[in-house]
Structure formats: C-alpha cells, structure tokens
Amino acid sequence: MSQCLNPVCLQQNPPKTILCQSCGSQIVLKERYRAIRILGEGGFGRTFLAVDEQRLDTHCVIKQFLPQQSGSAALKKATELFEQEAFRLNDLGKHPHIPDLLAFFPQEGRLYLIQEFIEGQNLLNELRQKGKISEFEVKKNPN
C-alpha cells in the first residue's frame, strides 16, 4: 500500500500509486521515498514507515513536520527544533542505536526528514514494559 502524506487526507492507496486517488497529492517524496503506513505522531508531526525506491525498497522512516503550535514565534521555534534534529542526526554519524539521516528537504510546503529504519520496539513502548532505565543499562553495549 501507499500512504498519502497530505495531513487532511491520509488515504491508503494501491502500491506504486503516484498521486493520491482521494486528494491528488504526490505520494512519493523526491521521486524516491514512499510512505507505507503511519508509525506515530507527536507535537512536531507524524512519522511513517516508508521504502526508498532507489535503494531496492529498503525500509526507512519519513518524519513529516506538522507543528501543533500556533502563532508565528511558536511556529518559528518549532521549525528551528525540527531543523536542529536533522543537524544533530547528521553530526552523530553512524551508531547502531541512532538512525542515520538520509535526507532533509521541503516538499509541497512541508518539511521532511528521512531516517534509517531501525527494527525493534520504540522507546516509549520499552519504558511502558520495563519502567525506568538505569544509567548503566543506557550505557551498556547490548552486543
């Protein structure tokens, strides 16, 4: 399936669809990244499981910037924080537990951050299951 990225549509479309059959929005970002389904959402936006069609349909994550703040100062600050996330990911480089930054760009009036997909449970679910994580557990190498 192909997930529409239009925040007011979010229609599921058949695989390999180019334009959303419901709203007409582009399905593929940068002629490369295709959202498959929503993974979650928060204060800055929504995340999607996606595939990189130029890398043999390798899984990746699309983060779509959709701030919930209103007012120009709040929006400006939210935009700065989203951009800082991209710069921090880029600065961190390769790490087995931190997703690599693959791309950062605007499209159709929205900002997108593309990250490596790391298989596994998200931190929120981990905390719900195990509770508080000690500093030792955070620092130890699981390998």
C-alpha positions as MATLAB code, in Angstrom:
seq = 'MSQCLNPVCLQQNPPKTILCQSCGSQIVLKERYRAIRILGEGGFGRTFLAVDEQRLDTHCVIKQFLPQQSGSAALKKATELFEQEAFRLNDLGKHPHIPDLLAFFPQEGRLYLIQEFIEGQNLLNELRQKGKISEFEVKKNPN';
ca = [
       0.000    0.000    0.000;
       0.961    3.642   -0.418;
       0.077    6.107    2.334;
      -0.982    9.630    1.356;
       1.123   12.240    3.193;
      -1.477   15.007    2.960;
      -2.323   15.667    6.652;
      -6.027   16.171    5.916;
      -6.322   13.077    3.696;
      -4.049   10.206    4.845;
      -5.809    7.858    2.415;
      -4.287    4.432    1.733;
      -3.643    3.931   -1.988;
      -2.651    0.911   -4.096;
       1.086    0.129   -4.344;
       3.097    2.190   -6.855;
       0.450    4.951   -6.984;
       1.987    8.308   -7.961;
      -0.857   10.648   -6.919;
      -3.348   10.062   -4.109;
      -6.594    8.769   -5.556;
      -8.541   10.790   -2.993;
      -6.874   14.244   -2.854;
      -4.381   14.263   -5.744;
      -1.305   14.910   -3.569;
       2.041   13.417   -4.521;
       2.575   10.047   -2.863;
       6.334    9.767   -3.394;
       8.746   12.289   -1.899;
      11.692   13.390   -4.042;
      10.681   10.699   -6.560;
      12.175    8.244   -4.103;
      10.550    7.864   -0.658;
       7.140    6.149   -0.479;
       5.198    6.086    2.794;
       3.593    2.747    3.592;
       1.827    3.404    6.896;
       1.755    5.732    9.882;
       4.064    4.758   12.754;
       3.111    7.528   15.164;
       2.657   11.204   15.785;
       3.617   13.843   18.308;
       3.955   17.566   18.897;
       6.140   18.197   15.838;
       4.487   15.925   13.327;
       3.896   12.434   12.084;
       6.208    9.512   11.293;
       5.687    6.942    8.563;
       7.266    3.627    7.742;
       8.456    4.035    4.164;
      10.559    2.500    1.437;
      13.383    4.049   -0.534;
      12.527    3.076   -4.103;
      16.026    3.968   -5.313;
      17.612    1.581   -2.804;
      15.748   -1.642   -3.643;
      12.749   -0.713   -1.483;
      14.876   -0.517    1.671;
      12.799    0.470    4.691;
      13.244    3.978    6.061;
      11.256    6.449    8.160;
       9.663    9.670    6.975;
       9.228   12.365    9.614;
       6.763   14.989    8.462;
       6.888   18.365   10.218;
       3.354   19.307   11.307;
       3.690   21.539   14.364;
       0.678   21.893   16.638;
       1.834   25.293   17.915;
       0.039   28.398   16.798;
       1.472   31.879   16.474;
       4.492   32.953   14.491;
       7.000   32.809   17.388;
       5.950   29.287   18.396;
       5.985   28.104   14.786;
       9.433   29.611   14.234;
      10.786   27.865   17.358;
       9.217   24.521   16.362;
      10.762   24.837   12.885;
      14.180   25.565   14.411;
      13.904   22.490   16.662;
      12.922   20.243   13.758;
      15.846   21.538   11.703;
      18.177   21.058   14.702;
      17.111   17.418   14.877;
      18.279   16.945   11.289;
      21.618   18.631   12.017;
      22.132   16.565   15.202;
      21.423   13.304   13.381;
      23.874   14.321   10.693;
      26.529   15.228   13.286;
      26.110   11.953   15.180;
      27.004    9.858   12.156;
      26.887    6.069   12.367;
      25.681    4.418   15.597;
      23.793    1.118   15.902;
      21.029    2.667   18.027;
      20.659    6.071   16.383;
      19.091    6.274   12.934;
      21.203    7.769   10.163;
      19.919   10.903    8.495;
      19.236   10.060    4.842;
      17.674   13.332    3.682;
      16.142   16.610    4.841;
      14.066   18.749    2.461;
      10.855   20.714    1.860;
       8.131   19.444   -0.451;
       4.600   20.743   -1.059;
       5.023   23.365    1.667;
       6.084   20.903    4.384;
       9.451   19.865    5.815;
      10.529   16.221    5.744;
      13.317   14.341    7.456;
      14.185   10.863    6.159;
      15.903    8.487    8.561;
      17.235    4.973    8.551;
      14.675    2.499    9.910;
      15.902    0.576   12.937;
      13.920   -2.596   13.588;
      12.642   -3.013   17.116;
      10.442   -1.561   19.756;
      10.252    2.191   20.241;
      11.494    3.785   23.446;
       8.025    4.658   24.736;
       6.877    1.033   24.500;
      10.120   -0.114   26.122;
       9.585    2.247   29.052;
       5.972    1.119   29.450;
       7.089   -2.523   29.635;
      10.238   -2.209   31.747;
       9.796    1.064   33.581;
      12.671    3.369   34.367;
      16.009    2.540   32.711;
      19.173    2.929   34.789;
      22.195    4.876   33.577;
      24.140    1.597   33.467;
      21.538   -0.008   31.168;
      21.603    3.020   28.875;
      25.399    2.923   28.565;
      25.954   -0.829   28.250;
      26.566   -2.300   24.814;
      23.879   -4.929   24.042;
      26.119   -6.768   21.581;
];
